[in-house]
Structures are given as C-alpha cells and as structure tokens.
Amino acid sequence: MTRHYDVIIIGAGAAGMMCALTAGQRGLSVLVLDHAKAPGEKIRISGGGRCNFTNIHASPANYISGNRHFAKSALARYTPKDFLALVERHRIAWHEKTLGQLFCDDSAKDIIRMLLDEMRAGGVRLELQQEIEAVERKGEEFHVRTGHGAFSAGALVIATGGKSIPKMGATGFAYRIAEQFGLKVTETRPGLVPLTLEPTLLQRLAELSGVAVDVEVSQSKTSFREALLFTHRGLSGPAILQISSYWREGDEISLKIEPEQNLLARLKEARQKNGRQALQTALGDMLPKRLAQYFAEQSGLTGSLADQADKKLISIAAAVQDWKIKPAGSEGYRTAEVTLGGLDTAELDSRSMETKNCPGLYFIGECVDVTGWLGGYNFQWAWASGFCCGLALAGTR
C-alpha cells in the first residue's frame, strides 16, 4: 500500500529538517526519509561537536557558485538573526567566536533536538534507515519506493547533500536524481579540505608537522587571514580549508606568515640592537621555533645578524612572507567539509528552489551549486534554502 503525503523530503540533514518544519507548521503533511540511523549527523559532528550553526556576517559574497547572484534571495529572506531567534526561543546557550562564528555552548545535539521538536510541532513524520530504491514521477505525483514501503506526494524535495565525508553515508544521490530528471549538474569537487604536498617537499617539511601559525594565504585574487597547520600529509587549518575551495590542481598558493609583522624591519632592528645574535635565534623571537629553524636552514645563511647584509635579510624575509607552494592535491571527499558544485542553479527558481522544468521537484542545501566559506556559512545556506523551499511548498499547496 502506498502512503500519500503533500511533501516527501529525502534527507534529514540541516536543509531537509528546516524545510520539513517550515512546511509542516504551515499545514502540509510532510514525510522525511533518510538512510541514516539518526537525523542531522553532519550537524552532530560539526564545530568540534558544538555546531558552528551560523555566521552573523553571512552574505552572498561569502558563497561560491556558478551564479553569484543565486543565493541572494534565500539569504535575504532567512537571515542569521532569524535562526538565532529560533535558537534562543529554545533556550540554547551560544557564544560568538572569531569572525562572526556562532557556536552552541554545550552540544551540537541541542540544535538537532531543536529541529526535531519543531518538526514534531508541525506533525512531520520522520522515517530513518530507509534506503531509497526508486524515485518516479507518475502524472502529477512523485512515487518513492524504499526497502520498507512505498510513498507518494505532489512535491518531492531532495536534500541529501553532496559527496563529502562518505564514512557518514554521503553519496551522489542528489546528482543521480537530477540526471534522472534531465537536470544539469556542474562539476563537483571537494571543498574546505586539507591540501597535500608532493613527497620531496613533504619530507623537507616533516619536522614542522604539528606547528600552527597565523598566515594570510592567497590564490589569484582571493586571500584569507587565519591559522595554518602543518601536518604529516601537507597543509591544513582554517586558512588552508578556506583557500582550498578556490584552489585548482597546478595552482600555486602564497603564504604570508605572521602577516601583521614587518619581518624585514624587525630583523634590521634586531641586527642593530644585538648584531652578535644568531639569525635563527632572532627568527625564533618572531616565529614558532621549529619554523624559524626551517627557514634559517633553508636560507643557507649562517653566522650572526651582523654578518647579514640588507640583501640577505630581504631574501629571508621574502621567503617567510611570500612563500610560494604548489600543493600536489587535496585529501579529497574523505575529509572535505563540503562539496563544491552540484545542481546547476540555472535549473532552479531562486525564491522557491523548485526546478523550472519539472514542477513539484525541489533541491536544497549542499547538493545545489552554492558553497559557503568555512565558519557557519554552509549551515546558513541550509537554513535559508530549506526555509524558502518550505514556504513555497505551503504557498502552492
């Protein structure tokens, strides 16, 4: 027997649950299907278990897409303040970290409980551990068959995310559904992901594994100022995750270590004050000790500061603050926080998230070609796209 609903949502993540509670609280019968054992798994692990649930600075400028204007409508209609109001209504304690990032004080599970409570308030039915076997359109309805039953609805919402973190069950399901219905999918690749280095360079940097330092990292015209972490695989930390979404294989990135310091001026000042001081020792006052040792050794400069002419100091300052590195690749979807690319935004109405050529079919969240920066931006896109979709579903019942 086929059970009928107004709306079927496939995917019980951030976008799917937001869409479900929005539509359900406006009178629609909503079914949410997911293959996982629990809803909101990426919410649960995000932000070190405390969920960086939004960013107060979220705007279209913080998103990467083939159409930089597409996200404007949803982000304007559901803002970080709107989601924060929901969080506060549920009395979830939160705090702001750097760069406008908002986190739960206690646990990311508080956000999941909040969404589930809101879904229950809207009478939403949640069915977990449901493997989708088939999706079809018959006349004006969509039919979804799982290993546990058959369901139908006048509207179908795909909210299954991208390919990132496959160990949590991420797949290319959304893209397969898009292709099934003749919709264009743009190139997909890992985003917000650590970068790897070729073996020779990695060996040279082996002693730096575990060292963290403040950097300004640049690629072409894009730059970010955050922390960098040297790892046994290559480069990680917030600065690298940010630039990874813009980096392409074969590109160089530029690292300006300790960007607030005028390293050349400080080296000259140190030489004037204590010319007998060793170059490595002087660098160690400005950089982490292991990093200072690395640059001193790589420069081939020996002796005291007094032995170093201006030209040599200019050379080592440039090596530190204009360090060109060509990554070999990335760690891939295994550790990527998001998937770049996805359903071509040209296929969607930006206000409703409904496909233009297949009425009743919607795509929201990460599976769409809209990818945010690190720092709560991708959750804000999930909330905004889910909310707008839920409103549209209720308005077109």
matplotlib code that plots the C-alpha trace (Angstrom):
import matplotlib.pyplot as plt

x = [0.0, 1.3, 1.1, 0.4, 1.7, 1.7, 5.5, 8.3, 11.7, 14.7, 17.4, 17.2, 20.1, 20.1, 18.3, 15.8, 14.7, 14.4, 12.2, 10.1, 9.4, 8.6, 6.1, 4.7, 4.0, 2.1, -0.4, 1.2, 1.6, 5.3, 7.4, 11.2, 13.2, 16.8, 19.1, 21.0, 20.2, 19.9, 19.0, 21.4, 24.7, 26.7, 25.2, 26.3, 30.0, 30.3, 32.3, 34.1, 30.7, 29.4, 28.0, 29.0, 25.4, 25.6, 27.7, 26.5, 28.3, 26.7, 26.0, 26.2, 29.8, 30.7, 29.5, 30.9, 28.6, 28.4, 25.8, 27.0, 23.5, 21.5, 21.8, 20.7, 17.0, 17.1, 19.8, 17.8, 14.6, 16.1, 19.0, 21.4, 19.2, 16.2, 18.0, 19.5, 16.0, 14.9, 17.9, 17.2, 13.5, 14.6, 16.9, 20.1, 23.1, 25.5, 28.7, 30.4, 34.0, 36.2, 35.0, 31.3, 31.1, 28.3, 28.5, 26.5, 27.9, 27.2, 26.5, 25.5, 22.8, 20.9, 20.4, 19.3, 16.8, 15.5, 14.9, 13.2, 11.0, 10.0, 9.3, 7.1, 5.2, 4.4, 3.3, 6.2, 6.8, 10.5, 11.4, 15.1, 17.1, 15.2, 17.2, 15.8, 15.2, 13.4, 12.0, 9.5, 7.1, 3.6, 1.3, 1.3, 2.8, 6.2, 6.5, 9.3, 10.0, 12.2, 13.0, 10.3, 7.4, 6.1, 5.2, 3.7, 3.4, 2.7, 6.0, 9.5, 12.4, 16.0, 18.1, 20.7, 23.8, 27.0, 29.8, 31.8, 32.5, 31.4, 32.0, 28.9, 26.9, 27.4, 26.7, 26.0, 22.3, 21.1, 23.1, 21.7, 18.1, 19.0, 20.3, 17.3, 15.0, 17.2, 18.7, 22.3, 24.9, 28.0, 31.5, 31.7, 34.9, 36.0, 35.8, 37.1, 39.6, 43.3, 45.9, 48.6, 52.2, 54.4, 56.8, 60.0, 58.5, 56.6, 59.9, 61.5, 58.6, 58.4, 59.8, 57.1, 54.2, 52.0, 53.2, 50.4, 51.0, 49.0, 49.0, 47.5, 47.0, 46.4, 45.5, 45.0, 42.9, 41.4, 43.0, 42.2, 43.8, 43.5, 45.6, 47.6, 48.6, 51.4, 50.5, 52.1, 50.2, 50.6, 48.8, 45.6, 44.0, 41.2, 43.3, 44.0, 40.5, 39.2, 41.6, 41.1, 37.7, 39.4, 42.5, 42.8, 45.5, 48.6, 48.0, 50.4, 49.3, 51.2, 51.7, 52.5, 53.5, 52.7, 51.2, 50.9, 54.7, 57.1, 59.7, 62.3, 62.1, 62.2, 65.3, 67.1, 66.1, 67.4, 70.7, 71.1, 70.4, 72.4, 74.4, 76.0, 72.7, 72.4, 69.9, 67.9, 67.7, 66.3, 63.8, 62.8, 61.6, 59.3, 58.1, 57.5, 60.9, 60.7, 59.6, 62.4, 64.9, 63.4, 63.8, 67.3, 68.4, 66.7, 68.2, 71.8, 72.6, 75.0, 76.6, 75.3, 72.9, 75.8, 77.1, 73.9, 73.8, 70.4, 70.1, 70.3, 67.7, 65.4, 65.8, 64.9, 62.0, 60.6, 61.0, 58.8, 56.3, 56.0, 56.3, 55.1, 53.9, 52.3, 50.1, 50.0, 46.3, 43.8, 42.7, 39.5, 36.0, 37.1, 37.9, 36.2, 33.6, 31.6, 31.2, 31.7, 29.5, 26.2, 22.8, 23.2, 21.4, 20.0, 17.7, 16.1, 13.9, 15.9, 12.9, 11.4, 14.2, 11.8, 13.1, 11.9, 11.3, 9.9, 7.1, 7.0, 10.7, 12.9, 16.6, 18.0, 21.2, 24.6, 23.6, 22.9, 25.9, 26.2, 29.1, 29.9, 33.1, 34.3, 32.7, 28.9, 28.1, 27.1, 24.6, 23.1, 22.6, 21.0, 18.6, 17.8, 17.3, 15.2, 13.1, 12.3, 11.5, 9.2, 7.4, 7.0, 5.6, 3.0, 2.1, 1.5, -0.4]
y = [0.0, 3.4, 6.1, 9.6, 12.9, 16.5, 16.6, 14.0, 15.2, 12.9, 13.8, 14.5, 17.0, 20.7, 21.8, 18.9, 19.3, 23.1, 22.6, 20.0, 22.0, 25.1, 23.3, 21.1, 24.1, 25.7, 22.8, 20.4, 16.7, 16.0, 12.8, 12.9, 9.9, 9.2, 6.2, 7.0, 5.7, 9.2, 12.6, 15.5, 13.6, 16.3, 18.8, 16.4, 16.4, 20.0, 22.6, 20.0, 18.8, 22.2, 23.2, 26.4, 26.9, 30.2, 33.3, 36.8, 38.2, 35.8, 37.5, 36.4, 37.5, 34.5, 31.9, 30.2, 29.5, 29.5, 32.2, 34.6, 36.2, 33.0, 32.8, 36.5, 35.8, 33.0, 34.6, 37.8, 36.1, 34.0, 35.6, 34.6, 36.7, 34.6, 31.3, 32.8, 33.8, 30.2, 29.0, 31.5, 30.5, 27.0, 28.5, 27.0, 28.8, 30.0, 32.1, 34.0, 33.0, 34.7, 36.2, 36.1, 32.4, 31.3, 28.0, 26.1, 26.4, 22.8, 20.4, 20.3, 17.8, 20.8, 22.0, 18.6, 18.4, 21.8, 20.9, 17.6, 19.4, 21.9, 19.1, 17.4, 20.7, 20.6, 17.0, 15.9, 12.2, 11.1, 7.7, 6.6, 3.7, 4.0, 3.0, 4.7, 2.0, 4.1, 7.5, 8.0, 10.6, 9.4, 12.0, 14.9, 12.8, 11.6, 8.0, 6.9, 3.2, 2.1, -1.2, -0.6, 0.7, 3.0, 6.6, 9.3, 13.1, 16.0, 17.5, 16.0, 17.7, 16.5, 17.5, 14.7, 16.9, 16.2, 13.7, 15.0, 12.7, 9.4, 7.5, 9.2, 7.9, 10.8, 9.8, 11.4, 10.5, 14.1, 14.2, 10.9, 12.2, 15.4, 13.5, 11.1, 14.1, 15.7, 18.4, 19.7, 19.1, 21.2, 19.8, 18.6, 18.5, 18.6, 21.9, 23.1, 20.4, 20.0, 20.2, 17.6, 18.1, 16.2, 13.7, 15.7, 18.9, 16.9, 15.3, 18.8, 20.0, 16.8, 18.5, 21.1, 18.7, 20.0, 23.6, 26.2, 29.7, 32.8, 33.4, 35.2, 32.7, 33.8, 32.3, 34.6, 37.5, 35.6, 35.7, 34.6, 35.5, 32.7, 29.9, 27.3, 23.9, 21.8, 18.1, 14.8, 15.0, 18.6, 21.8, 22.2, 24.7, 27.2, 29.3, 26.3, 25.0, 28.4, 28.7, 25.1, 26.0, 28.3, 26.3, 24.1, 21.5, 23.0, 26.4, 27.9, 29.4, 32.2, 32.2, 35.4, 34.0, 36.3, 38.9, 41.6, 41.6, 43.6, 40.8, 42.7, 45.8, 43.6, 41.7, 45.0, 46.3, 43.1, 43.4, 47.0, 46.1, 42.9, 42.1, 39.1, 37.3, 34.3, 34.7, 31.6, 32.9, 36.2, 34.5, 32.4, 35.6, 36.2, 32.7, 29.3, 27.9, 24.9, 27.2, 29.6, 26.7, 25.6, 29.0, 29.6, 26.2, 26.6, 30.1, 28.7, 31.9, 31.2, 33.3, 36.3, 39.1, 41.4, 39.0, 39.5, 42.4, 44.0, 41.9, 38.7, 39.9, 40.9, 37.4, 35.6, 38.0, 37.3, 33.5, 33.8, 36.3, 35.5, 31.7, 30.1, 26.5, 24.3, 21.7, 18.3, 17.7, 17.6, 14.9, 14.5, 13.9, 11.7, 14.8, 17.6, 19.5, 20.4, 19.6, 22.4, 22.5, 20.5, 21.1, 23.9, 27.0, 27.7, 24.8, 26.3, 29.2, 31.1, 32.1, 28.6, 26.2, 24.5, 23.1, 25.2, 22.3, 19.7, 21.2, 19.8, 18.8, 20.9, 20.8, 22.5, 22.7, 21.4, 19.5, 22.8, 24.7, 27.1, 26.6, 28.8, 29.7, 28.0, 29.4, 28.6, 29.9, 26.5, 25.9, 29.4, 28.4, 25.1, 27.0, 29.7, 27.4, 25.0, 27.7, 29.3, 25.9, 25.2, 28.5, 27.8, 24.4, 25.7, 28.6, 26.3, 23.6]
z = [0.0, -1.0, 1.8, 0.5, 1.7, 0.5, 0.5, 0.6, 1.6, 1.1, 3.5, 7.3, 7.4, 8.2, 5.0, 4.9, 8.5, 8.1, 5.1, 6.8, 9.9, 7.8, 5.6, 8.4, 10.6, 7.7, 7.4, 5.0, 5.6, 5.4, 5.3, 5.7, 4.6, 5.4, 5.1, 8.3, 11.8, 13.2, 11.8, 11.4, 11.6, 10.0, 12.5, 15.3, 14.3, 13.2, 15.1, 17.2, 18.5, 19.3, 15.8, 14.2, 13.4, 11.5, 10.9, 11.7, 8.6, 6.1, 2.7, -0.9, -1.0, 1.2, -1.3, -4.4, -7.2, -11.0, -10.4, -7.7, -7.5, -7.0, -3.2, -2.6, -2.4, 0.1, 2.3, 2.4, 3.4, 6.2, 7.9, 10.7, 13.1, 12.2, 13.0, 16.2, 17.3, 16.9, 18.9, 21.7, 21.7, 22.6, 25.3, 23.7, 25.1, 22.5, 22.1, 19.3, 18.4, 15.9, 12.6, 13.5, 14.0, 16.4, 18.4, 21.0, 24.5, 25.2, 22.3, 18.6, 19.7, 21.1, 17.5, 16.4, 19.3, 18.5, 14.8, 15.8, 18.3, 15.6, 13.2, 15.8, 16.3, 12.6, 12.6, 10.4, 10.0, 10.1, 8.7, 9.3, 7.9, 4.6, 1.6, -1.5, -4.2, -6.8, -7.5, -10.2, -11.4, -12.4, -13.7, -11.1, -8.3, -7.3, -6.1, -3.8, -3.0, -0.1, 1.4, 3.9, 1.8, -0.9, -0.6, -2.9, -2.8, -5.1, -4.2, -3.8, -2.1, -2.5, 0.5, 0.6, 0.5, -1.5, -1.5, 1.4, 4.4, 2.8, 6.0, 7.3, 4.3, 1.9, -1.7, -5.1, -4.7, -5.4, -8.6, -9.8, -9.2, -11.1, -14.0, -13.9, -14.5, -17.1, -15.0, -15.4, -12.7, -12.6, -11.9, -8.3, -6.2, -2.5, -0.7, 2.7, 2.6, 3.7, 0.8, 0.3, -0.9, -3.2, -1.4, -1.7, -0.2, 2.4, 3.5, 3.8, 5.9, 8.1, 11.2, 11.0, 11.5, 14.3, 14.0, 13.8, 12.7, 11.7, 7.9, 5.1, 2.3, -1.3, -4.6, -7.5, -6.2, -3.2, 0.2, 3.8, 7.1, 9.6, 11.1, 9.2, 10.5, 9.1, 9.1, 8.1, 4.9, 4.0, 5.0, 7.0, 9.4, 8.7, 6.2, 4.1, 4.2, 3.0, 0.1, -0.9, -2.3, -4.8, -5.5, -8.6, -9.2, -10.7, -9.0, -6.5, -3.2, -1.5, 2.3, 4.2, 7.7, 10.6, 8.3, 10.9, 11.4, 9.2, 9.4, 7.4, 9.7, 12.8, 11.6, 10.8, 14.3, 15.9, 14.0, 15.2, 18.8, 19.0, 15.9, 17.6, 17.9, 15.6, 12.7, 13.8, 17.3, 16.0, 13.8, 16.8, 18.5, 15.6, 14.5, 16.2, 17.0, 14.5, 11.7, 12.5, 12.3, 9.0, 7.3, 8.7, 7.4, 4.0, 3.5, 3.9, 5.8, 8.7, 11.4, 13.3, 12.3, 11.9, 9.1, 7.1, 4.6, 3.9, 0.7, 2.7, 5.2, 2.4, 1.0, 4.1, 5.0, 1.5, 2.0, 5.1, 4.0, 0.3, 0.4, -2.8, -2.5, -5.2, -3.5, -5.1, -4.4, -1.6, 0.9, -1.1, -0.1, 2.9, 4.9, 2.9, 4.8, 1.7, -1.9, -4.4, -7.5, -7.7, -9.3, -11.8, -10.3, -13.8, -13.2, -10.1, -9.1, -6.6, -4.4, -4.1, -5.0, -7.4, -10.7, -13.6, -16.0, -13.5, -11.4, -7.9, -7.7, -5.4, -4.5, -1.4, 0.7, -0.2, -3.3, -5.1, -6.7, -3.7, -1.3, 1.6, 3.3, 6.5, 9.6, 9.7, 6.2, 4.8, 7.7, 7.0, 3.3, 4.5, 6.8, 4.2, 1.3, 3.4, 4.8, 1.4, 0.0, 2.9, 2.4, -1.3, -0.7, 1.7, -0.7, -3.6, -1.8]

ax = plt.figure().add_subplot(projection="3d")
ax.plot(x, y, z, "-o")
ax.set_aspect("equal")
plt.show()
